[in-house]
């Protein structure tokens, strides 16, 4: 067990060497690194994922709960910080992976489409999840990848704090770069808790974003085929 009985510290030391600010003078006990899903090795993440300071994040979570009025001696104050950070870590990180490609020896010309790939990401504005499905299409060029790699790209880039538009553009740009394909398209349909459970509270509302590259952006016939296959079943407004 790792017991921290000093003031809760949030933030990094300043450039002038000053220490972070003490937030809340109470004791906080961490369950220990062996409880954490990252297994104590937050540096082994896919390129682009953040490096996580688990201990500092737990202290910050405890300070947040204290600021929200949670009694320092309650079960919530003792255990929730670690659970909260572990949950966020699962949403914001993913294991390392390798995007393997192969020569397109048979030179597949037609559109390759992987539909309804589930994903969950984190809204950068409100730190609330948005979840939905991705439709990923590729017009192959000289190299191809296994179908699972298209789905894996969605999983990897979803594990970040971002907006939905950015997520789709990142997936499309990455696949375009890795495959040097003739075209790539990504359609995301998602429910945002920051819109359906707070603010406007538009229950059932879905956000749709489209990101395209190459012929799926510039060739009208190819673009129309891709959008027809990926958006035909999206529910129309009543």
Protein Blocks (a to p, Z undefined) as FASTA:
>chain_A
ZZdfbdcdedjddfkopacddfbdcddddebjklpmnlopaklccehiacddfklmmmmm
mmmmmmnopafkbmklmmmmmmmmmmmmmmmgccdddddddddfkopabdcddehiacdd
ddfklopacdddddddddddfbccdfklmmmmmmmmmmccddfklmmmmmmmmmmmmnop
abdcdddddddfklmmgcjlpghiacdddddehjllmmmklmmmmmmmmmmmpccdZZ
